[in-house]
Amino acid sequence: MKPSIPKGTRDFSPTEVANRTYIMNTIKTAFETFGFQPIETPSFENSSTLMGKYGEEGDRLIFKILNSGDFLVKADEKLLSNKESTKVISQISEKALRYDLTVPFARYVVQHQNEITFPFKRYQIQPVWRADRPQKGRFREFYQCDADVVGSKSLWQEVEFIQLYDTVFSQLGLQGTTIKINNRKILSGIAEVIGAQDKLIDFTVALDKLDKIGREGVIKEMLSKGITEDAIKKVAPLFSFKGSNLEKLDALQQMLAASEEGKSGVEELRFVINAIDQLGLTSASLEVDVTLARGLNYYTGAIFEVAAPKGVKMGSIGGGGRYDDLTGIFGMPDVSGVGISFGLDRIYLVLEELELFKSVNLPKPKVLFLNFDKTTDIAKMKAITVLRNRGVKSEMYPDLAGSNNQQKKQWKYATNREIQYVVSKVENDTYLLKNMENFEQLTCSLNEIIEKVK
């Protein structure tokens, strides 16, 4: 039977790894240019760290890890017989694969608070896992590239994150992305003025799906969650909100006149929009989107989501927002934070579709020693050791060529890997060196090889 890999995971070829590394290095360079420091956290966390932080939908997508050994020993037999899996999970699984990098980061901040200088600007590039239904651009294992600032309530952080998105997409040559922005205070204000405060999460989760299931689908979901028809009529203008960013904010200002929280959200957005208008963006555009909610429960202020250029069928390629008290769930209240994430895998697919990848050089030796004569193997390996110590990538073809066909195979290996220099003969400290690009061939010393290839 042919082996396979789990759905929603992938193998990566050398070229794909090189392309992914190019994207990650571009993002990493931008992170460090903006003053962020790297950290890493474990692939799995205690279940108590993750569960309950992403809403009901998110909790269902967390991969649980069964306890080691006989994991059913502590399980309640009645729960097992009744097949109450959600209740028995806590008895048979104490750990889970991380769902994102933000909650583990909050845990990190609380655990290391005495070692951190605030405001703390961190970036993190690591894989995460979600038990989602695999489809184009959606995987069960994928990398996130996150940047967060904790310990600052300044709205200049939101401005800088928009600039950071713009910087990365400009350097990747990705023109025409749209950075959508909203504010959870505005959504709370809307829920307040339509009399649906107690249904805020249901309201925002449904509203966030407008671009996926359409106006009728959103209305149907809101009704199913107990939001009244009268409340939905009041919110109907949001389904087709038009105009410039400032015109949208003016309309929201009027709509939310009776909500202090809503008006606060409008003013926060106005500050960010005005700052970006004055600073300018290179490759991206900024758009106020009042339907943007990003179903995660911990956002309290600005919300970001990045859409791929028009014409590319792809979900969001980045997102984030402000969370005023995420660390409070771990016993450290009143620490404001804001962060964004780049969707590496989706960005890869977009660059591939738009043919924006630069030509990448795969790792390969600069000099290849062919293996036609085993009596010179030691001499070749000594030469290779010297070359490597001088920073020249070198290797010897491992298998001895006993026939003309085997010799041709070694030459073909050099051609297929696009190795520039080939040593085919070693004799009395001299080397027969061939340049595979111009086919020039000469006999030279090892020092002359070093000078030539460098």
Salt bridges, closest charged atoms under 4 A:
GLU45 OE2 - ARG107 NH2 2.80
GLU56 OE2 - ARG60 NH1 3.42
GLU57 OE2 - LYS209 NZ 3.39
GLU84 OE1 - LYS87 NZ 3.18
GLU115 OE1 - HIS112 ND1 3.20
ASP132 OD2 - ARG138 NE 3.55
ASP148 OD1 - ARG122 NH1 2.55
GLU158 OE2 - ARG322 NE 2.60
GLU160 OE1 - LYS121 NZ 3.67
ASP211 OD1 - LYS212 NZ 3.71
GLU221 OE2 - LYS209 NZ 3.37
ASP230 OD2 - LYS234 NZ 3.82
ASP250 OD1 - ARG270 NH2 3.29
GLU260 OE2 - LYS263 NZ 3.11
GLU267 OE2 - ARG270 NE 3.56
GLU268 OE2 - LYS185 NZ 2.47
ASP289 OD2 - LYS180 NZ 3.95
GLU305 OE1 - ARG294 NH1 2.96
ASP345 OD1 - ARG10 NH2 2.65
ASP345 OD1 - ARG20 NH1 2.81
GLU353 OE1 - LYS136 NZ 3.56
ASP377 OD1 - LYS380 NZ 3.75
GLU395 OE1 - ARG417 NH1 3.66
GLU418 OE1 - LYS364 NZ 3.80
GLU427 OE1 - LYS425 NZ 3.63
GLU440 OE1 - LYS452 NZ 3.79
